[in-house]
């Protein structure tokens, strides 16, 4: 059985997945992981290490007012991602850069930190500044 630092490799994987907020379970001898939804108050340690892949700015949770304004603009069909593709689906949760210029969605508890899928907050006319 493979080991990592003298421990069974499976134990190392379980610990790594727990750190990444994944819930491991064994079924039929195969280790699988199900993403756990991130709570509204995302783990502070995780939030502290997340950064915008474009600007390297820290990210924070987008508050309810910002999320509502963004979703209203998405429903009106006026929001495009950085890659130019329209954003059709409303967001349940999102992260925003410190300067409040770029928003990244959270899908099923997993932050989607791809620059091309980011949303420029400047597209939303009534986006809150703070």
VOBA-1610 file (N, C-alpha, C; in pm, whole numbers, padded with zeros to 5 digits, always signed):
BEGIN
Unk+00084-00118+00000Unk+00000+00000+00000Unk+00089+00125+00000Unk+00063+00223-00090Unk+00146+00343-00094Unk+00133+00424+00035Unk+00245+00489+00071Unk+00243+00571+00193Unk+00291+00712+00161Unk+00260+00803+00252Unk+00306+00941+00242Unk+00353+00982+00381Unk+00482+01000+00398Unk+00536+01034+00528Unk+00514+00925+00631Unk+00513+00798+00588Unk+00495+00688+00680Unk+00350+00655+00710Unk+00258+00737+00663Unk+00115+00710+00683Unk+00058+00651+00556Unk-00049+00573+00566Unk-00113+00523+00444Unk-00157+00641+00357Unk-00137+00628+00228Unk-00170+00736+00135Unk-00318+00775+00145Unk-00405+00677+00168Unk-00548+00705+00180Unk-00577+00802+00294Unk-00505+00788+00407Unk-00524+00879+00521Unk-00482+01020+00482Unk-00374+01031+00407Unk-00329+01163+00361Unk-00434+01227+00270Unk-00492+01148+00179Unk-00595+01199+00089Unk-00717+01246+00167Unk-00758+01167+00266Unk-00874+01204+00348Unk-00849+01336+00419Unk-00730+01354+00477Unk-00697+01479+00545Unk-00694+01595+00446Unk-00637+01575+00328Unk-00631+01681+00228Unk-00771+01721+00184Unk-00859+01623+00163Unk-00996+01656+00121Unk-01071+01727+00231Unk-01047+01690+00355Unk-01113+01759+00466Unk-01069+01905+00469Unk-00940+01928+00444Unk-00890+02065+00441Unk-00957+02144+00330Unk-00979+02080+00218Unk-01042+02148+00103Unk-01194+02148+00113Unk-01247+02112+00228Unk-01390+02114+00256Unk-01467+02014+00170Unk-01406+01897+00149Unk-01473+01789+00079Unk-01501+01678+00178Unk-01615+01615+00164Unk-01652+01508+00257Unk-01621+01373+00195Unk-01521+01302+00245Unk-01487+01172+00188Unk-01578+01062+00243Unk-01601+00964+00161Unk-01668+00843+00209Unk-01627+00728+00120Unk-01632+00611+00177Unk-01596+00491+00101Unk-01722+00417+00062Unk-01730+00375-00061Unk-01845+00298-00108Unk-01792+00192-00202Unk-01815+00069-00168Unk-01768-00039-00253Unk-01617-00043-00264Unk-01546+00005-00162Unk-01401+00003-00164Unk-01339+00117-00243Unk-01420+00206-00300Unk-01368+00318-00378Unk-01389+00446-00299Unk-01282+00523-00281Unk-01293+00650-00210Unk-01354+00753-00304Unk-01458+00818-00259Unk-01523+00922-00339Unk-01537+01047-00253Unk-01561+01160-00317Unk-01576+01285-00242Unk-01695+01361-00298Unk-01773+01416-00208Unk-01886+01499-00245Unk-01859+01640-00197Unk-01869+01742-00284Unk-01847+01877-00237Unk-01952+01916-00134Unk-01908+01979-00028Unk-02001+02031+00072Unk-02027+02177+00039Unk-02150+02223+00049Unk-02175+02363+00021Unk-02100+02452+00118Unk-02041+02559+00065Unk-01973+02654+00152Unk-02078+02736+00224Unk-02063+02753+00353Unk-02159+02835+00424Unk-02146+02980+00385Unk-02249+03058+00414Unk-02247+03201+00382Unk-02125+03266+00444Unk-02087+03224+00563Unk-01966+03275+00626Unk-01854+03174+00600Unk-01804+03174+00478Unk-01703+03078+00433Unk-01590+03070+00535Unk-01536+02953+00551Unk-01425+02931+00642Unk-01323+03043+00626Unk-01293+03113+00734Unk-01205+03230+00730Unk-01067+03195+00675Unk-01014+03078+00710Unk-00882+03038+00661Unk-00883+03024+00509Unk-00988+02962+00456Unk-00997+02945+00311Unk-01014+03080+00243Unk-01101+03163+00297Unk-01124+03294+00238Unk-00998+03379+00241Unk-00917+03365+00344Unk-00793+03443+00355Unk-00690+03406+00249Unk-00695+03284+00196Unk-00594+03245+00097Unk-00643+03260-00046Unk-00774+03280-00066Unk-00825+03297-00201Unk-00789+03434-00256Unk-00751+03437-00383Unk-00716+03563-00447Unk-00766+03561-00591Unk-00789+03680-00643Unk-00830+03694-00783Unk-00714+03646-00872Unk-00741+03556-00965Unk-00633+03507-01051Unk-00581+03613-01147Unk-00657+03718-01173Unk-00614+03824-01265Unk-00533+03932-01193Unk-00587+03984-01083Unk-00523+04097-01015Unk-00449+04058-00887Unk-00467+03936-00840Unk-00409+03886-00715Unk-00464+03958-00592Unk-00574+04029-00606Unk-00637+04094-00492Unk-00708+03991-00406Unk-00720+04017-00277Unk-00798+03927-00191Unk-00944+03926-00234Unk-01011+03815-00207Unk-01153+03801-00239Unk-01234+03794-00110Unk-01356+03845-00117Unk-01448+03837-00005Unk-01583+03792-00057Unk-01670+03751+00034Unk-01805+03711-00006Unk-01882+03834-00054Unk-01954+03819-00164Unk-02040+03925-00214Unk-02164+03930-00125Unk-02193+04047-00072Unk-02306+04061+00020Unk-02438+04054-00056Unk-02548+04041+00018Unk-02682+04020-00040Unk-02723+04131-00135Unk-02695+04258-00100Unk-02735+04370-00189Unk-02665+04359-00325Unk-02536+04329-00323Unk-02462+04315-00447Unk-02509+04198-00530Unk-02539+04087-00461Unk-02588+03967-00529Unk-02724+03995-00594Unk-02812+04067-00524Unk-02943+04100-00579Unk-02930+04190-00701Unk-02844+04291-00693Unk-02824+04382-00807Unk-02768+04307-00927Unk-02672+04220-00903Unk-02612+04142-01010Unk-02713+04047-01073Unk-02792+03978-00991Unk-02891+03885-01043Unk-03002+03957-01119Unk-03039+04078-01079Unk-03138+04156-01153Unk-03084+04190-01292Unk-02958+04226-01300Unk-02896+04257-01430Unk-02883+04130-01516Unk-02853+04018-01454Unk-02845+03892-01527Unk-02982+03857-01585Unk-03087+03873-01504Unk-03224+03843-01549Unk-03265+03934-01664Unk-03214+04056-01665Unk-03245+04150-01773Unk-03163+04121-01899Unk-03068+04028-01887Unk-02988+03988-02003Unk-02874+04082-02034Unk-02830+04160-01936Unk-02727+04259-01964Unk-02591+04229-01908Unk-02563+04105-01872Unk-02433+04073-01811Unk-02358+03972-01897Unk-02233+04006-01925Unk-02145+03915-01999Unk-02025+03883-01911Unk-01974+03762-01926Unk-01852+03722-01857Unk-01732+03791-01922Unk-01618+03780-01860Unk-01496+03840-01913Unk-01466+03788-02054Unk-01500+03662-02082Unk-01475+03604-02214Unk-01577+03646-02319Unk-01673+03731-02282Unk-01773+03782-02376Unk-01900+03700-02383Unk-01902+03583-02322Unk-02022+03500-02322Unk-02125+03556-02225Unk-02253+03550-02260Unk-02355+03601-02167Unk-02366+03513-02043Unk-02391+03575-01929Unk-02417+03502-01805Unk-02567+03484-01795Unk-02614+03362-01816Unk-02758+03335-01821Unk-02817+03296-01686Unk-02738+03231-01602Unk-02790+03177-01476Unk-02763+03273-01361Unk-02863+03289-01276Unk-02848+03371-01155Unk-02746+03306-01062Unk-02685+03386-00978Unk-02585+03337-00884Unk-02646+03319-00746Unk-02610+03210-00681Unk-02657+03188-00543Unk-02559+03247-00444Unk-02431+03238-00476Unk-02324+03295-00394Unk-02212+03337-00487Unk-02132+03434-00441Unk-02023+03482-00524Unk-01914+03544-00438Unk-01796+03553-00496Unk-01683+03621-00434Unk-01656+03748-00514Unk-01604+03851-00447Unk-01575+03977-00515Unk-01436+04025-00475Unk-01368+04091-00567Unk-01235+04145-00538Unk-01245+04262-00442Unk-01136+04293-00379Unk-01134+04402-00280Unk-01177+04535-00343Unk-01137+04560-00468Unk-01175+04686-00532Unk-01316+04682-00592Unk-01385+04570-00574Unk-01525+04550-00614Unk-01545+04563-00766Unk-01444+04523-00843Unk-01455+04531-00988Unk-01486+04398-01054Unk-01450+04286-00992Unk-01466+04156-01054Unk-01532+04059-00957Unk-01631+03984-01009Unk-01708+03888-00930Unk-01685+03749-00985Unk-01666+03653-00894Unk-01651+03512-00932Unk-01764+03434-00866Unk-01833+03352-00943Unk-01945+03275-00889Unk-01894+03157-00805Unk-01982+03108-00719Unk-01957+02987-00642Unk-02063+02887-00687Unk-02020+02777-00747Unk-02111+02672-00795Unk-02105+02552-00701Unk-02218+02517-00643Unk-02225+02400-00554Unk-02117+02403-00449Unk-02091+02520-00393Unk-01992+02534-00287Unk-01849+02545-00334Unk-01826+02547-00465Unk-01690+02553-00519Unk-01669+02685-00591Unk-01575+02769-00543Unk-01547+02895-00613Unk-01490+02867-00753Unk-01547+02934-00853Unk-01500+02920-00991Unk-01407+03038-01018Unk-01278+03016-00996Unk-01179+03124-01007Unk-01108+03120-01141Unk-01186+03127-01247Unk-01133+03134-01383Unk-01156+03276-01432Unk-01050+03344-01473Unk-01060+03483-01516Unk-01166+03499-01623Unk-01166+03411-01722Unk-01260+03424-01834Unk-01406+03409-01791Unk-01432+03350-01676Unk-01569+03334-01628Unk-01608+03436-01522Unk-01518+03529-01495Unk-01548+03636-01400Unk-01651+03732-01460Unk-01714+03809-01372Unk-01815+03907-01414Unk-01769+04045-01368Unk-01761+04139-01462Unk-01722+04276-01426Unk-01840+04346-01360Unk-01821+04393-01238Unk-01928+04460-01163Unk-01969+04592-01229Unk-01882+04651-01307Unk-01913+04777-01375Unk-02028+04765-01474Unk-02067+04644-01511Unk-02180+04624-01603Unk-02314+04648-01535Unk-02314+04648-01402Unk-02437+04660-01326Unk-02452+04807-01283Unk-02551+04879-01339Unk-02561+05022-01313Unk-02582+05058-01165Unk-02656+04978-01091Unk-02684+05010-00951Unk-02608+04919-00854Unk-02489+04874-00896Unk-02410+04786-00810Unk-02359+04864-00690Unk-02382+04812-00568Unk-02336+04884-00448Unk-02184+04891-00441Unk-02134+05005-00397Unk-01989+05026-00391Unk-01927+04979-00261Unk-02009+04952-00161Unk-01953+04906-00033Unk-02050+04819+00042
//
